[in-house]
């Protein structure tokens, strides 16, 4: 089993903006700066081939702390 945690920004990605020559390009949006975190664990049960490959993931607004990651790992144990 592999376990990984990553953070995400919920703001849109902008590759290009437009402004007339001589004016600064600006981007306006109505979203506030929000973040989400995701922990995932893909795994394979070698002793029981019928269970096959599985994946488990957990989404959380904000960031993970140690206690929350421990809770996620305890949930993955039954995975």
C-alpha angles and dihedrals in degrees: 000000000000124000126198137168126201139174127230134198116218095207117110119258114239120199101174137023130184133220133157115262111282096024127101116248113242133184121206124192134166096223124108120224103273128171135196133189130212130195119193137183122189114190147163126215103222095184094055111041092183090068090057125175117343139179131205126190138178127201124202133176111238121005135322123250127196095266093052093048090051089053090051091050090051089053090049090055089073089047 
